[in-house]
């Protein structure tokens, strides 16, 4: 994903083929395949002279302290970013506020994720046929209802190096979620945890304790099957091995 965005930044939008333009990619493949910079670029529409809109979006995210920092930025802070005039800053602020309000609308209609079966039912269909591992840290409230997004944090092999606690808990910190459910898929179809899966689970459980964010479960989704650390009675804090 990062390599794709870097390739976009090397060209102006007019030079890119349609399949590489963020808006066209969203229409063809869905919003979930786009990077944070590409999603922001769609809102901005154009960049300043000498900088295409994807480059500008990436700079905006970096200067804001990441996507979590951007979510906290107020209108005045946005207008201080080079290339963001009042109109673009207002549109971006409106999109951020709308995202916040969506989380507050009819909480009882949000999916309940209190069991691994519910997690598998929600994410299993969208992960079927994926050739790479997709890793999620899904935020839930005190009743195990979904909070925040269902955007994967990582696409690729899940290991302790690639899954950083700062990224895994970023959304939970921003929206003040009390708990998360870790989820990833095994393209092989076999949901049994690997050695890296065990390492990642223990690492993130320990990080969650420090942040006062509870890791409720780690669900690994396979082909018409799943593995749940919680259901198997595996202790995250002590010996996370089946």
Backbone bond lengths (Angstrom), bond angles and torsions (degrees), N, CA, C in turn:
res aa  C-N    CA-C-N  psi(-1)  N-CA   C-N-CA  omega(-1)  CA-C   N-CA-C  phi
1 X - - - 1.454 - - 1.512 110.82 -
2 X 1.360 117.31 -44.88 1.453 120.58 179.41 1.517 110.73 -64.59
3 X 1.341 117.12 -39.86 1.458 120.59 179.71 1.514 111.16 -63.10
4 X 1.346 116.26 -37.64 1.457 119.67 179.06 1.522 110.06 -64.61
5 X 1.336 117.75 -44.94 1.454 121.15 -179.60 1.519 111.46 -64.23
6 X 1.349 116.99 -37.94 1.458 119.65 177.77 1.522 110.80 -64.00
7 X 1.328 116.66 -36.34 1.461 119.46 178.16 1.522 110.63 -66.79
8 X 1.330 116.85 -38.57 1.457 120.21 177.38 1.525 110.89 -60.40
9 X 1.333 116.01 -39.07 1.456 120.18 -174.78 1.526 112.49 -68.67
10 X 1.310 118.12 -15.22 1.459 120.82 -178.48 1.522 112.54 -80.78
11 X 1.319 118.37 -7.00 1.453 122.70 -176.48 1.532 110.43 -129.48
12 X 1.317 115.31 160.28 1.456 119.46 166.88 1.526 107.41 -77.38
13 X 1.327 117.34 161.15 1.462 119.90 179.88 1.522 111.57 -60.93
14 X 1.332 117.02 -34.54 1.463 119.60 -178.60 1.520 111.77 -68.48
15 X 1.340 116.73 -27.82 1.459 120.43 -178.83 1.525 112.26 -79.55
16 X 1.316 116.81 -19.79 1.459 119.87 -176.80 1.520 111.60 -78.34
17 X 1.335 117.24 142.28 1.472 118.85 171.72 1.524 109.12 -65.04
18 X 1.324 116.54 156.10 1.464 121.24 -176.59 1.521 112.22 -53.63
19 X 1.350 117.57 -38.17 1.458 120.90 -175.34 1.519 113.14 -67.32
20 X 1.337 117.64 -15.15 1.455 121.19 -179.55 1.521 113.06 -103.11
21 X 1.324 117.91 -2.52 1.452 120.35 179.00 1.528 109.16 -83.29
22 X 1.351 117.01 135.52 1.472 119.37 -173.80 1.520 114.24 -52.88
23 X 1.329 118.30 -45.77 1.462 119.65 -177.49 1.521 111.12 -63.30
24 X 1.335 116.00 -43.84 1.458 120.29 -179.06 1.532 110.76 -67.40
25 X 1.330 116.49 -37.07 1.479 119.86 177.38 1.526 110.81 -64.75
26 X 1.324 116.59 -39.32 1.463 119.71 178.30 1.524 110.57 -63.74
27 X 1.333 116.55 -44.98 1.459 120.16 -178.80 1.525 111.56 -64.54
28 X 1.329 116.00 -34.51 1.461 119.55 -176.05 1.524 112.63 -84.10
29 X 1.343 117.39 -35.42 1.464 120.03 -170.13 1.522 114.79 -123.24
30 X 1.324 118.47 -8.76 1.460 120.67 -178.71 1.519 112.30 98.43
31 X 1.327 115.79 155.37 1.460 121.28 -175.54 1.524 112.55 -66.01
32 X 1.346 117.62 -28.31 1.457 119.94 -173.25 1.519 113.40 -66.81
33 X 1.346 118.98 -18.74 1.467 120.23 -178.92 1.523 112.12 -85.15
34 X 1.311 118.45 -10.81 1.456 121.19 -176.53 1.528 111.27 -84.58
35 X 1.327 115.54 147.78 1.459 120.94 174.27 1.523 109.41 -74.24
36 X 1.327 116.22 167.62 1.467 120.04 176.82 1.529 110.48 -57.28
37 X 1.343 116.04 -43.50 1.469 119.89 -178.41 1.525 111.29 -62.72
38 X 1.322 117.82 -38.80 1.460 120.59 -179.90 1.522 111.66 -67.70
39 X 1.344 116.56 -38.81 1.469 119.66 178.28 1.534 110.67 -64.68
40 X 1.331 116.50 -44.05 1.461 119.88 178.04 1.520 110.30 -64.86
41 X 1.346 117.09 -36.94 1.460 121.10 -179.77 1.526 111.75 -60.46
42 X 1.323 116.65 -35.85 1.466 119.87 178.55 1.524 110.38 -63.57
43 X 1.331 116.59 -38.26 1.464 119.99 177.97 1.527 111.43 -68.67
44 X 1.331 116.58 -38.06 1.469 120.57 -176.65 1.526 112.45 -76.52
45 X 1.329 116.04 -33.29 1.476 124.30 176.89 1.527 114.55 74.41
46 X 1.316 120.00 -40.82 1.472 121.42 -179.39 1.512 109.41 -151.01
47 X 1.341 115.08 154.06 1.451 120.32 178.69 1.516 111.08 -105.57
48 X 1.336 117.23 174.57 1.463 120.31 178.36 1.517 110.98 -73.23
49 X 1.308 116.61 173.14 1.463 121.58 -179.90 1.523 110.71 -57.36
50 X 1.331 115.81 129.47 1.455 121.22 177.67 1.517 114.89 85.27
51 X 1.326 117.97 2.76 1.456 121.25 -178.44 1.526 108.78 -143.65
52 X 1.340 116.76 119.88 1.466 116.32 179.70 1.526 110.26 -74.72
53 X 1.308 116.00 168.29 1.460 120.65 -169.38 1.527 112.40 -67.26
54 X 1.342 118.36 -29.49 1.461 120.22 178.10 1.525 110.05 -70.05
55 X 1.342 116.34 -41.85 1.460 119.94 174.97 1.531 110.58 -58.57
56 X 1.324 115.97 -44.58 1.455 120.48 -179.04 1.533 110.75 -63.24
57 X 1.334 116.39 -42.64 1.459 120.51 179.88 1.524 110.66 -62.92
58 X 1.325 117.27 -41.31 1.463 120.36 178.75 1.530 110.37 -64.96
59 X 1.325 116.62 -41.67 1.471 120.42 177.92 1.530 110.66 -62.91
60 X 1.321 116.53 -42.46 1.464 121.06 179.11 1.523 110.73 -59.84
61 X 1.326 116.78 -44.86 1.465 121.01 -179.97 1.528 110.45 -64.10
62 X 1.336 116.50 -44.47 1.464 120.13 -179.43 1.522 111.66 -63.96
63 X 1.336 116.88 -44.17 1.461 120.67 -179.10 1.520 112.35 -68.76
64 X 1.326 116.54 -21.14 1.471 120.78 179.54 1.521 112.52 -88.47
65 X 1.339 116.27 -6.20 1.458 119.49 -177.44 1.508 113.35 86.82
66 X 1.339 116.06 33.06 1.458 120.28 -179.59 1.519 111.82 93.53
67 X 1.330 115.57 176.20 1.460 120.28 -176.30 1.532 111.10 -65.34
68 X 1.344 117.55 -30.18 1.464 120.11 177.01 1.524 110.62 -67.88
69 X 1.337 116.49 -39.99 1.455 119.96 177.37 1.518 111.60 -66.06
70 X 1.334 115.91 -37.33 1.465 119.88 177.71 1.534 110.33 -62.78
71 X 1.328 116.35 -38.55 1.466 120.15 179.55 1.522 111.93 -64.60
72 X 1.334 116.66 -25.39 1.468 120.28 -179.60 1.527 112.80 -92.40
73 X 1.333 117.76 -11.42 1.461 121.27 -174.60 1.525 111.40 -67.54
74 X 1.334 116.33 137.17 1.458 119.00 176.43 1.525 110.29 -91.69
75 X 1.315 115.81 177.94 1.462 120.91 -174.50 1.531 111.70 -62.23
76 X 1.309 117.30 -40.30 1.466 120.02 -179.42 1.524 111.22 -65.00
77 X 1.323 116.44 -41.34 1.462 120.22 178.90 1.522 110.62 -63.94
78 X 1.313 117.79 -39.66 1.459 121.12 179.35 1.529 111.19 -63.91
79 X 1.311 116.97 -39.49 1.463 120.30 -177.28 1.529 112.65 -70.68
80 X 1.320 117.26 -15.12 1.465 119.81 177.48 1.518 112.25 -80.69
81 X 1.326 117.75 -11.15 1.465 121.93 179.48 1.526 109.27 -77.22
82 X 1.327 116.28 131.18 1.466 120.35 -179.06 1.525 110.63 -59.00
83 X 1.327 115.34 128.21 1.456 121.01 178.50 1.512 113.97 95.66
84 X 1.336 117.01 -9.95 1.470 120.18 178.93 1.528 109.08 -101.90
85 X 1.319 115.99 98.73 1.448 120.13 174.81 1.510 110.91 -80.22
86 X 1.324 117.87 -179.07 1.464 121.16 -178.40 1.529 113.60 -57.43
87 X 1.329 117.20 -38.71 1.465 119.56 -176.73 1.529 111.49 -67.48
88 X 1.344 117.15 -48.91 1.462 119.87 -179.63 1.516 111.23 -67.13
89 X 1.334 116.42 -38.79 1.458 119.82 178.82 1.522 110.04 -62.56
90 X 1.312 116.97 -40.63 1.468 120.93 179.81 1.526 111.08 -65.48
91 X 1.330 116.77 -41.81 1.465 120.17 -179.96 1.529 110.88 -64.74
92 X 1.332 116.02 -41.18 1.460 119.90 179.68 1.523 110.59 -67.82
93 X 1.336 116.95 -42.71 1.468 120.88 177.77 1.524 110.88 -61.41
94 X 1.330 116.77 -38.14 1.466 120.61 179.14 1.527 110.89 -65.66
95 X 1.334 116.56 -40.83 1.465 120.23 179.47 1.521 110.89 -65.17
96 X 1.344 117.04 -40.61 1.458 121.23 178.81 1.525 110.47 -64.34
97 X 1.323 116.68 -44.04 1.467 120.56 -179.87 1.527 111.13 -66.26
98 X 1.322 116.74 -37.98 1.465 119.94 178.19 1.521 109.94 -62.26
99 X 1.345 116.41 -40.86 1.457 119.70 177.34 1.520 111.89 -60.21
100 X 1.335 116.44 -40.12 1.468 119.89 177.65 1.526 110.68 -62.92
101 X 1.327 116.19 -43.93 1.463 119.86 -175.63 1.519 112.16 -68.52
102 X 1.328 116.57 -32.26 1.459 119.81 178.12 1.523 110.24 -58.43
103 X 1.343 116.10 -36.81 1.460 119.94 -179.01 1.523 112.56 -68.43
104 X 1.324 117.25 -18.37 1.457 120.72 -176.52 1.532 113.00 -99.44
105 X 1.327 117.11 -7.03 1.463 120.62 -176.68 1.525 110.55 -81.13
106 X 1.307 115.66 125.34 1.461 122.89 173.59 1.526 112.51 41.24
107 X 1.332 117.87 70.27 1.463 119.88 -177.31 1.521 113.71 -58.20
108 X 1.330 117.77 -27.25 1.458 119.76 -179.39 1.528 113.11 -69.56
109 X 1.345 117.15 -14.43 1.456 120.24 179.13 1.530 112.06 -88.02
110 X 1.345 116.81 -7.59 1.459 119.43 -179.88 1.524 109.93 -73.76
111 X 1.331 117.65 146.28 1.466 120.10 -179.31 1.530 112.10 -59.16
112 X 1.323 116.00 140.66 1.458 122.37 174.63 1.527 107.57 -89.33
113 X 1.323 116.56 127.62 1.462 121.35 -176.19 1.520 110.95 -122.71
114 X 1.318 115.70 39.16 1.450 120.62 -177.16 1.512 114.70 -80.31
115 X 1.336 117.72 -9.05 1.464 121.15 179.35 1.529 109.42 -130.26
116 X 1.327 117.22 153.70 1.470 118.65 177.06 1.527 112.31 -64.42
117 X 1.339 116.07 -27.85 1.463 119.20 176.86 1.530 110.56 -62.75
118 X 1.335 116.48 -41.05 1.466 120.56 178.96 1.517 111.06 -66.86
119 X 1.329 116.43 -39.64 1.470 120.85 178.19 1.525 110.33 -63.49
120 X 1.328 115.93 -44.97 1.459 120.60 179.85 1.525 111.57 -64.74
121 X 1.324 117.01 -38.65 1.468 120.56 179.38 1.523 111.22 -65.28
122 X 1.344 116.22 -35.70 1.462 120.11 -178.51 1.520 112.22 -74.97
123 X 1.338 116.65 -46.06 1.463 120.02 -172.22 1.526 113.90 -99.77
124 X 1.333 116.72 -21.88 1.458 119.25 -178.24 1.517 114.04 -52.95
125 X 1.349 118.47 -50.41 1.467 119.43 -178.16 1.521 113.91 -61.15
126 X 1.326 118.55 -35.64 1.462 119.52 -178.05 1.525 112.42 -80.08
127 X 1.352 116.96 -13.89 1.460 119.71 179.43 1.529 112.37 -100.54
128 X 1.319 116.55 -8.75 1.464 120.02 179.33 1.531 110.61 -61.19
129 X 1.310 116.13 129.32 1.456 121.00 177.53 1.519 114.81 85.83
130 X 1.343 118.27 -2.33 1.459 120.23 178.61 1.528 109.39 -69.43
131 X 1.329 115.93 137.21 1.462 120.62 -178.32 1.523 112.53 -95.20
132 X 1.341 117.11 -5.75 1.457 121.67 176.38 1.522 109.03 -125.08
133 X 1.331 114.92 157.84 1.452 119.24 176.20 1.533 109.40 -74.71
134 X 1.327 115.33 137.99 1.463 122.57 175.46 1.521 107.40 -118.83
135 X 1.323 116.26 126.26 1.466 121.03 -176.00 1.522 110.52 -111.82
136 X 1.337 116.13 133.05 1.462 122.73 -179.04 1.528 109.69 -125.52
137 X 1.332 115.93 147.37 1.455 122.52 166.11 1.531 105.24 -122.52
138 X 1.324 116.23 92.33 1.463 122.42 -171.14 1.526 110.13 -84.43
139 X 1.318 116.84 123.56 1.457 121.85 179.99 1.532 110.08 -80.43
140 X 1.310 115.73 136.70 1.467 120.59 176.95 1.530 109.24 -134.39
141 X 1.346 115.83 157.69 1.459 120.19 179.21 1.525 110.00 -90.46
142 X 1.321 116.95 -170.86 1.464 120.76 -175.92 1.525 113.32 -67.69
143 X 1.333 116.86 -14.46 1.474 121.05 176.32 1.526 111.77 -104.17
144 X 1.340 115.86 13.92 1.467 122.94 -179.91 1.516 113.24 65.30
145 X 1.344 116.94 27.15 1.456 121.09 174.19 1.523 109.20 -88.58
146 X 1.318 115.50 145.92 1.460 121.45 -178.13 1.530 111.43 -59.48
147 X 1.321 115.23 132.85 1.453 123.09 168.90 1.523 107.59 -122.63
148 X 1.323 116.80 152.16 1.460 118.77 174.50 1.516 113.27 71.69
149 X 1.334 114.82 -154.58 1.463 121.59 -170.34 1.520 111.87 -100.54
150 X 1.332 114.49 171.26 1.469 121.82 172.25 1.519 109.47 -116.17
151 X 1.313 116.12 38.55 1.466 121.63 -179.91 1.520 109.46 -89.55
152 X 1.336 118.56 128.29 1.469 119.38 178.83 1.521 111.52 -64.82
153 X 1.327 115.84 140.79 1.463 121.02 177.83 1.514 111.58 -81.96
154 X 1.311 116.22 -24.03 1.462 120.92 -173.91 1.519 109.66 -147.28
155 X 1.317 115.11 137.68 1.468 121.35 171.28 1.516 106.71 -122.37
156 X 1.316 116.18 113.61 1.455 120.51 -175.68 1.509 108.76 141.26
157 X 1.323 117.24 -172.50 1.451 121.06 -177.11 1.519 110.94 -64.95
158 X 1.327 116.21 129.43 1.462 121.55 -179.92 1.520 108.96 -84.99
159 X 1.333 116.79 119.66 1.459 121.60 173.94 1.522 108.96 -151.14
160 X 1.309 115.70 172.51 1.459 120.44 -173.51 1.520 112.52 -66.73
161 X 1.312 117.57 -21.85 1.455 120.81 179.21 1.525 110.34 -77.69
162 X 1.324 116.81 -42.81 1.462 120.78 -174.85 1.522 112.81 -79.94
163 X 1.333 118.79 -29.71 1.460 121.76 -179.39 1.527 108.42 -96.42
164 X 1.313 116.73 98.42 1.456 121.86 -178.47 1.531 109.91 -91.53
165 X 1.335 118.11 133.67 1.471 120.01 179.75 1.524 113.06 -54.74
166 X 1.336 117.80 -36.49 1.466 120.21 -178.97 1.519 111.13 -59.86
167 X 1.342 117.39 -36.71 1.457 121.55 178.98 1.525 110.79 -81.02
168 X 1.323 116.62 -39.18 1.462 120.35 -176.34 1.529 111.87 -63.04
169 X 1.336 117.18 -34.66 1.466 120.45 -175.70 1.528 112.96 -105.39
170 X 1.314 117.10 6.31 1.471 119.69 -175.22 1.528 111.95 -59.30
171 X 1.326 116.79 -50.89 1.465 119.32 -178.27 1.520 111.01 -64.95
172 X 1.331 116.98 -39.83 1.461 120.19 -179.98 1.526 111.06 -60.76
173 X 1.321 116.77 -37.35 1.465 120.68 178.94 1.521 110.07 -68.61
174 X 1.337 116.97 -44.41 1.467 121.25 -177.02 1.524 111.37 -62.74
175 X 1.343 117.03 -44.70 1.466 119.06 -176.23 1.528 112.66 -96.15
176 X 1.346 115.37 5.78 1.464 122.04 176.70 1.532 111.72 58.44
177 X 1.319 115.37 44.82 1.467 120.03 177.18 1.526 109.41 -76.94
178 X 1.323 118.34 137.44 1.466 120.27 -179.22 1.525 113.87 -77.95
179 X 1.342 116.68 -21.16 1.462 119.62 -173.30 1.523 110.87 -148.27
180 X 1.328 114.96 159.76 1.460 121.02 173.39 1.523 108.95 -135.49
181 X 1.318 114.68 155.13 1.460 122.03 171.08 1.527 106.56 -117.82
182 X 1.315 116.89 122.04 1.456 121.36 177.46 1.526 109.00 -82.55
183 X 1.316 115.63 138.16 1.467 120.41 -179.29 1.525 108.63 -143.62
184 X 1.315 116.86 137.22 1.457 119.62 165.18 1.522 109.13 -153.18
185 X 1.309 115.34 165.78 1.463 121.01 -176.58 1.519 111.05 -109.04
186 X 1.315 116.08 157.52 1.461 123.22 171.28 1.522 108.12 -114.22
187 X 1.322 117.96 106.60 1.475 119.86 179.91 1.523 113.82 -56.86
188 X 1.338 117.05 -23.13 1.467 120.02 178.69 1.521 111.96 -66.00
189 X 1.351 116.07 -21.21 1.454 120.52 -177.72 1.509 113.64 96.48
190 X 1.338 117.55 -16.86 1.470 122.10 179.56 1.523 108.63 -91.47
191 X 1.335 119.05 114.44 1.462 120.79 -174.12 1.528 114.52 -83.14
192 X 1.331 118.27 -2.39 1.457 119.03 -177.50 1.526 110.35 -62.13
193 X 1.353 117.45 137.87 1.464 120.44 -175.01 1.525 112.66 -69.08
194 X 1.324 114.91 142.34 1.453 121.52 175.13 1.527 109.05 -91.01
195 X 1.320 116.82 174.23 1.465 120.37 176.94 1.530 111.46 -59.59
196 X 1.366 119.66 -44.14 1.468 118.97 175.96 1.524 112.85 -61.57
197 X 1.333 117.81 -34.94 1.466 120.63 177.66 1.527 110.72 -60.65
198 X 1.318 116.47 -42.15 1.463 120.83 179.73 1.523 110.74 -65.10
199 X 1.334 115.65 -41.88 1.468 120.45 179.88 1.522 111.13 -63.37
200 X 1.332 116.07 -46.18 1.469 120.46 179.62 1.525 111.04 -61.44
201 X 1.323 116.83 -42.48 1.463 120.69 -178.80 1.520 111.04 -60.95
202 X 1.323 116.65 -47.08 1.466 120.48 179.93 1.528 111.07 -64.60
203 X 1.327 116.55 -40.69 1.466 121.18 179.88 1.522 111.48 -61.52
204 X 1.341 116.42 -47.49 1.457 119.87 -176.20 1.530 111.59 -75.10
205 X 1.314 117.26 -31.17 1.463 118.93 175.12 1.529 109.59 -62.54
206 X 1.335 117.02 -45.49 1.465 121.05 -179.86 1.527 110.70 -64.01
207 X 1.339 117.15 -41.42 1.461 120.72 178.52 1.520 110.77 -64.08
208 X 1.335 116.71 -40.16 1.454 120.64 178.52 1.518 112.11 -61.74
209 X 1.326 117.09 -38.49 1.462 120.36 177.71 1.523 110.97 -61.19
210 X 1.329 116.74 -41.24 1.472 120.79 179.20 1.521 111.52 -65.43
211 X 1.345 116.08 -34.45 1.463 121.09 -177.83 1.526 112.74 -90.02
212 X 1.320 117.07 -1.90 1.472 122.52 -175.99 1.526 110.82 61.71
213 X 1.331 115.83 37.96 1.461 122.70 174.76 1.533 106.76 -121.13
214 X 1.308 116.98 118.05 1.458 120.70 -174.62 1.530 111.72 -80.73
215 X 1.321 115.95 130.63 1.467 120.89 171.85 1.524 106.72 -89.80
216 X 1.329 116.08 106.96 1.464 120.83 -173.65 1.520 112.86 -75.80
217 X 1.329 116.30 -35.13 1.467 119.49 -175.67 1.520 108.68 -168.23
218 X 1.310 116.09 162.39 1.462 122.94 168.62 1.517 105.87 -126.55
219 X 1.317 115.95 113.15 1.461 121.85 -177.20 1.523 108.39 -106.73
220 X 1.316 115.99 124.57 1.468 121.59 177.08 1.521 107.68 -106.52
221 X 1.318 115.41 123.88 1.462 120.55 -174.43 1.523 110.08 -101.82
222 X 1.325 115.56 126.59 1.454 121.53 176.96 1.524 110.40 -112.55
223 X 1.321 116.32 -153.18 1.458 121.60 179.44 1.519 109.27 -85.28
224 X 1.336 115.99 104.45 1.470 121.83 -178.77 1.528 112.03 56.84
225 X 1.319 116.59 31.70 1.458 121.36 -179.77 1.527 108.78 -158.62
226 X 1.327 115.88 166.69 1.451 119.34 176.52 1.522 109.24 -151.67
227 X 1.318 115.35 162.54 1.453 122.67 174.39 1.520 107.48 -124.23
228 X 1.305 117.14 129.70 1.466 122.72 179.94 1.523 109.59 -118.76
229 X 1.336 116.59 120.91 1.454 119.96 176.21 1.527 110.55 -59.79
230 X 1.331 116.38 -41.96 1.468 120.22 -178.18 1.527 111.01 -65.83
231 X 1.315 116.23 -44.39 1.465 120.46 -177.75 1.523 111.60 -66.47
232 X 1.333 116.29 -33.02 1.464 120.53 179.37 1.523 112.06 -81.50
233 X 1.339 116.84 -1.51 1.460 120.25 177.52 1.514 114.07 73.42
234 X 1.336 116.35 24.80 1.458 120.41 -179.54 1.523 109.37 -83.85
235 X 1.307 117.23 127.87 1.462 121.84 -179.49 1.515 109.65 -83.40
236 X 1.320 116.11 119.65 1.458 119.68 177.32 1.523 111.34 -65.31
237 X 1.301 116.27 -36.25 1.469 119.92 -171.84 1.499 114.75 -77.62
238 X 1.316 117.13 -26.39 1.452 118.64 -176.26 1.533 109.96 -111.60
239 X 1.302 116.82 -99.56 1.464 119.14 -174.03 1.526 108.93 -102.45
240 X 1.346 117.92 90.10 1.459 121.59 -178.69 1.511 110.60 -79.59
241 X 1.314 116.73 69.35 1.453 120.60 177.77 1.503 108.22 -142.67
242 X 1.331 117.63 136.48 1.466 120.66 -177.08 1.524 111.50 -71.72
